[in-house]
Amino acid sequence: MSKPSMSQSKDTITTLSKKLDAAARDTLAYAKKQSADRAKVSASCSVEKRLVVENKQFTLANTLESQKVGLGVHKDQKKGSASINNSDQAGLHQSVDDALALAKFSVADEFLVMPDAKEAPKAKPLSFMWNDRMSEIGLGDLLEFTQSMLTRLTKDKRVAIDRLEVSTSCMWHGLYNSLGMEQHETQTSLSWSFMGMAVDGSDVSGFDYDGRSVYNWDTALDIALKQCDEFAEKIVKNLRPVKAPTYKGQVLLTPRAVEEILLGTILYHAAGSSVMDGKSQWGDKINSQVISKLINLSDDPHNSRFSGATSFDGDGLPTSARTLVQNGVLMTHLHDCYTAKHCKTKSSATSGGPFALICAPGTGDLKTMINARPEMLVVDRFSGNIDPIKGDFSGVAKSSRYYKNGVDSGGVGETMIAGNLFETLNNVLAVSSVVEDISGSMQMPWMLVDGVSVTGN
């Protein structure tokens, strides 16, 4: 495969971002000319290189260049929106006309709002989000990276990889409104994902997957190969599953299970939209204990470890680190400008977020947590139903393991778990001192929880 010139992606982004910046400003001026009360433009461009392997065969190698402009207008407290996939002036002007026409037929909403330049000052760029070396990566480099991952994943011949995808992205994103708010940032990233199972004769493990996104090319391969080794070891250990016991009581949740089972309920009831709609059980619980004192949860959108990092939110407000739960006490609701106005409070600058959630480590020793009961189910994945309002959950524990007297007795077959998340979140018995990054997007610890019904297959 031929390599592009070393600065091709960076030059393309520079050229396209200048065009989109000019187009955004022109679009706002046209919206004002057409008597819009307020207008907002979100513009982005990207260059993505992608390789896909299916069943050990390279099936796709391409480079994609894209542009997108989205706009929203307010007229007489009515809202209209439109989008276009280029920076063509005539097309953008037509989009403004279309959005204003739609606004005429929408319902007036007194809470429609946009921040001005004073409310949304210029955000400080996050320098780690752009890596020049990453912007220089060609398909040849990506091929070598992908081949290294594939080789490591299939080092054990029992590992069957159904799909492996690796991509790099260089992008620019700009956000503007007619009240003077203006933000933009650039970003490079390398992402990978894979899925597969282990096969040993007639024995087949359960299906599993993993992936990650990073900003820096120089350390990416080491991170990827370590993840490949861990994945291969895990699915091979899931061969020849055993029967889980049936009981009600303590289970140990891995960091991934904490994210899949517990996190959604916390975020649902902390969300400004849930508070606004009267669906949150925590609407009046700021500074009150709502979950276990062992849980500490924050959002750190300036953390270079996480793919959701950003200097501004979807409204254009500069972001900052924010504590959501401290020792089980709810410290804030997650509001954007709209829900904040509706609830007569201030935005938490989390429109489109939270961006990089960190659940702090506790003091729990993992070995001690596994030994908390003679028969322990360690849940790694969850597939089932969660009712965020009532808190009830039920489904299958997948890629999970059975420990007897602290000894790993093997992966389990289809095992049902069920409970109530409000009870579970208040029955956290221990939080581990070790934590893991989940897909490069958040940090979670292990949690020992009580009151879960386990039904072995």
ZAMARGU-4260 file (C-alpha; in steps of 0.2 Angstrom, whole numbers, plus 5000, padded with zeros to 4 digits):
<rodrens>
0) 5000/5000/5000 | 5006/5017/4996 | 5008/5030/5010 | 5001/5047/5008 | 5012/5062/5010
5) 5016/5064/5029 | 5006/5080/5031 | 4991/5076/5020 | 4978/5073/5033 | 4984/5088/5043
10) 4984/5099/5028 | 4967/5093/5023 | 4959/5097/5040 | 4967/5114/5040 | 4960/5118/5023
15) 4943/5111/5027 | 4942/5119/5044 | 4945/5136/5036 | 4931/5134/5024 | 4919/5128/5037
20) 4924/5142/5049 | 4920/5155/5035 | 4904/5145/5030 | 4898/5145/5048 | 4900/5164/5050
25) 4892/5167/5034 | 4877/5156/5039 | 4875/5165/5055 | 4875/5182/5046 | 4862/5175/5033
30) 4851/5169/5048 | 4851/5186/5056 | 4847/5194/5039 | 4832/5182/5038 | 4826/5188/5055
35) 4831/5173/5065 | 4831/5178/5084 | 4845/5166/5087 | 4855/5154/5077 | 4868/5141/5081
40) 4880/5132/5069 | 4890/5116/5072 | 4903/5112/5059 | 4915/5097/5058 | 4927/5089/5046
45) 4937/5073/5047 | 4949/5062/5038 | 4947/5044/5043 | 4958/5029/5038 | 4951/5012/5042
50) 4955/4993/5040 | 4944/4979/5043 | 4948/4961/5046 | 4935/4947/5045 | 4939/4929/5049
55) 4958/4933/5047 | 4955/4941/5030 | 4957/4960/5026 | 4940/4965/5019 | 4941/4984/5019
60) 4955/4997/5018 | 4949/5015/5014 | 4951/5033/5017 | 4936/5044/5020 | 4935/5063/5020
65) 4919/5070/5027 | 4911/5087/5031 | 4895/5091/5041 | 4886/5107/5046 | 4871/5107/5057
70) 4861/5122/5061 | 4847/5127/5073 | 4837/5143/5073 | 4825/5151/5085 | 4811/5162/5080
75) 4797/5169/5092 | 4803/5155/5104 | 4800/5142/5091 | 4814/5130/5085 | 4819/5123/5068
80) 4835/5114/5062 | 4843/5107/5046 | 4860/5100/5041 | 4870/5098/5026 | 4886/5088/5021
85) 4896/5102/5014 | 4901/5120/5015 | 4892/5126/5000 | 4885/5143/5003 | 4869/5141/4993
90) 4865/5125/5001 | 4868/5132/5019 | 4857/5147/5015 | 4843/5136/5009 | 4846/5126/5025
95) 4843/5142/5035 | 4827/5145/5025 | 4821/5127/5028 | 4825/5128/5047 | 4815/5144/5048
100) 4800/5137/5039 | 4800/5122/5051 | 4801/5134/5066 | 4784/5141/5060 | 4776/5125/5063
105) 4784/5120/5079 | 4777/5124/5097 | 4783/5139/5106 | 4794/5135/5120 | 4798/5148/5133
110) 4814/5139/5138 | 4823/5139/5122 | 4840/5147/5125 | 4858/5150/5119 | 4873/5156/5129
115) 4881/5172/5124 | 4900/5176/5124 | 4900/5181/5142 | 4892/5165/5148 | 4902/5154/5136
120) 4920/5162/5135 | 4933/5155/5124 | 4938/5138/5130 | 4957/5133/5133 | 4962/5120/5120
125) 4967/5103/5126 | 4984/5101/5118 | 4985/5082/5120 | 4970/5080/5109 | 4981/5083/5093
130) 4996/5072/5090 | 5006/5077/5074 | 5013/5059/5072 | 4995/5052/5072 | 4990/5064/5059
135) 5004/5057/5048 | 4998/5039/5049 | 4995/5031/5032 | 4986/5015/5027 | 5003/5006/5027
140) 5006/5010/5045 | 4989/5005/5050 | 4991/4988/5041 | 5007/4985/5051 | 4997/4989/5067
145) 4982/4979/5063 | 4993/4964/5058 | 5002/4965/5074 | 4986/4965/5084 | 4979/4950/5073
150) 4995/4940/5076 | 4994/4943/5095 | 4975/4939/5096 | 4977/4923/5087 | 4993/4917/5095
155) 4983/4904/5104 | 4975/4894/5090 | 4959/4891/5100 | 4955/4910/5098 | 4944/4914/5083
160) 4942/4932/5079 | 4926/4936/5069 | 4930/4955/5066 | 4945/4967/5070 | 4943/4985/5065
165) 4957/4998/5067 | 4955/5016/5062 | 4963/5033/5063 | 4954/5050/5063 | 4959/5068/5061
170) 4945/5080/5064 | 4940/5098/5068 | 4924/5103/5076 | 4918/5121/5077 | 4903/5128/5087
175) 4896/5146/5084 | 4880/5155/5088 | 4873/5173/5084 | 4876/5179/5102 | 4895/5178/5100
180) 4899/5161/5107 | 4913/5153/5097 | 4922/5137/5101 | 4933/5125/5091 | 4945/5111/5093
185) 4955/5098/5083 | 4958/5080/5088 | 4968/5065/5082 | 4963/5047/5088 | 4967/5029/5085
190) 4953/5017/5088 | 4952/4998/5088 | 4938/4985/5091 | 4938/4966/5090 | 4925/4952/5093
195) 4927/4934/5094 | 4927/4917/5104 | 4937/4902/5108 | 4935/4886/5100 | 4943/4869/5105
200) 4936/4855/5096 | 4917/4854/5099 | 4919/4866/5114 | 4915/4884/5110 | 4916/4899/5122
205) 4904/4913/5123 | 4905/4927/5111 | 4915/4943/5118 | 4922/4959/5112 | 4933/4974/5117
210) 4941/4989/5110 | 4949/5006/5114 | 4953/5023/5108 | 4969/5033/5111 | 4976/5050/5106
215) 4995/5046/5105 | 5002/5034/5092 | 5018/5031/5101 | 5011/5021/5115 | 4996/5014/5106
220) 5003/4997/5100 | 5009/4993/5118 | 4992/4996/5125 | 4983/4987/5110 | 4994/4971/5112
225) 4991/4971/5131 | 4973/4971/5128 | 4974/4958/5115 | 4983/4946/5127 | 4970/4949/5141
230) 4956/4946/5129 | 4963/4930/5122 | 4967/4923/5139 | 4949/4928/5145 | 4939/4919/5131
235) 4950/4903/5132 | 4947/4902/5150 | 4928/4903/5146 | 4929/4886/5137 | 4920/4871/5145
240) 4908/4882/5156 | 4902/4875/5173 | 4886/4877/5182 | 4884/4892/5193 | 4875/4890/5210
245) 4858/4897/5213 | 4857/4909/5227 | 4852/4927/5233 | 4866/4937/5240 | 4883/4944/5236
250) 4890/4945/5218 | 4906/4953/5212 | 4905/4965/5198 | 4920/4968/5187 | 4923/4986/5181
255) 4914/4982/5165 | 4899/4975/5174 | 4899/4991/5185 | 4897/5001/5170 | 4885/4990/5161
260) 4873/4987/5176 | 4875/5001/5189 | 4881/5017/5180 | 4865/5020/5169 | 4854/5021/5183
265) 4865/5034/5192 | 4866/5044/5176 | 4847/5043/5173 | 4842/5050/5189 | 4856/5063/5189
270) 4852/5069/5172 | 4844/5087/5170 | 4832/5080/5157 | 4825/5067/5170 | 4824/5081/5183
275) 4815/5092/5171 | 4802/5079/5166 | 4799/5074/5184 | 4806/5056/5181 | 4821/5057/5193
280) 4820/5050/5210 | 4834/5062/5215 | 4826/5078/5209 | 4826/5086/5226 | 4841/5076/5233
285) 4856/5088/5230 | 4867/5086/5245 | 4858/5071/5251 | 4864/5053/5251 | 4857/5043/5237
290) 4868/5028/5235 | 4882/5019/5245 | 4895/5030/5254 | 4908/5019/5246 | 4904/5027/5229
295) 4913/5042/5222 | 4910/5047/5204 | 4916/5062/5195 | 4917/5068/5177 | 4934/5074/5171
300) 4933/5080/5153 | 4951/5087/5152 | 4959/5070/5156 | 4970/5064/5142 | 4966/5045/5146
305) 4949/5046/5140 | 4942/5047/5122 | 4927/5059/5127 | 4939/5073/5132 | 4933/5090/5126
310) 4936/5108/5130 | 4918/5113/5128 | 4901/5105/5128 | 4887/5104/5116 | 4880/5122/5120
315) 4898/5129/5119 | 4901/5131/5137 | 4919/5128/5143 | 4920/5111/5152 | 4929/5107/5169
320) 4930/5093/5181 | 4915/5090/5191 | 4910/5079/5206 | 4894/5070/5203 | 4893/5059/5219
325) 4904/5061/5234 | 4903/5047/5247 | 4886/5042/5241 | 4880/5060/5241 | 4873/5068/5225
330) 4882/5084/5222 | 4875/5090/5206 | 4862/5087/5192 | 4869/5086/5174 | 4861/5101/5166
335) 4862/5108/5149 | 4857/5126/5145 | 4839/5121/5141 | 4836/5110/5156 | 4844/5122/5168
340) 4833/5136/5162 | 4818/5125/5164 | 4823/5120/5182 | 4829/5138/5186 | 4847/5133/5189
345) 4864/5134/5181 | 4870/5123/5167 | 4884/5110/5173 | 4892/5112/5155 | 4888/5094/5152
350) 4877/5095/5136 | 4882/5079/5126 | 4890/5072/5142 | 4896/5067/5154 | 4912/5065/5145
355) 4925/5055/5155 | 4918/5047/5171 | 4929/5042/5184 | 4923/5031/5199 | 4936/5032/5212
360) 4945/5017/5219 | 4941/5011/5236 | 4950/5001/5249 | 4944/4984/5245 | 4956/4970/5242
365) 4951/4960/5227 | 4956/4943/5234 | 4946/4947/5250 | 4931/4952/5240 | 4931/4936/5230
370) 4932/4926/5247 | 4917/4936/5254 | 4906/4920/5252 | 4910/4902/5249 | 4902/4902/5232
375) 4904/4918/5222 | 4898/4923/5205 | 4910/4936/5197 | 4899/4945/5183 | 4909/4953/5169
380) 4895/4957/5156 | 4876/4959/5157 | 4863/4956/5143 | 4846/4960/5149 | 4833/4973/5154
385) 4835/4987/5166 | 4821/4999/5171 | 4829/5015/5176 | 4814/5022/5184 | 4809/5007/5195
390) 4827/5001/5196 | 4822/4982/5192 | 4835/4973/5182 | 4836/4955/5175 | 4846/4946/5162
395) 4861/4935/5158 | 4878/4936/5166 | 4890/4933/5152 | 4909/4930/5152 | 4907/4928/5170
400) 4915/4916/5182 | 4912/4905/5197 | 4923/4905/5212 | 4922/4892/5226 | 4931/4895/5242
405) 4941/4909/5233 | 4947/4897/5219 | 4942/4900/5201 | 4931/4885/5196 | 4929/4891/5178
410) 4917/4901/5167 | 4899/4899/5169 | 4886/4895/5156 | 4870/4905/5154 | 4867/4912/5172
415) 4852/4923/5176 | 4854/4938/5188 | 4841/4949/5194 | 4838/4963/5207 | 4834/4981/5211
420) 4847/4994/5207 | 4842/5006/5220 | 4844/4992/5233 | 4860/4986/5225 | 4868/5004/5224
425) 4864/5005/5243 | 4871/4988/5246 | 4889/4990/5240 | 4900/4981/5252 | 4917/4985/5245
430) 4925/4995/5231 | 4942/4988/5225 | 4958/4998/5227 | 4962/4993/5208 | 4953/5001/5194
435) 4952/4998/5175 | 4949/5009/5160 | 4933/5004/5150 | 4936/5005/5131 | 4947/5021/5135
440) 4931/5031/5139 | 4930/5029/5158 | 4937/5022/5174 | 4928/5010/5185 | 4933/4999/5200
445) 4927/4981/5205 | 4912/4982/5217 | 4905/4968/5229 | 4886/4971/5230 | 4873/4962/5240
450) 4855/4957/5237 | 4856/4950/5219 | 4847/4934/5214 | 4858/4921/5204 | 4850/4907/5195
455) 4862/4894/5188 | 4858/4886/5171
</rodrens>
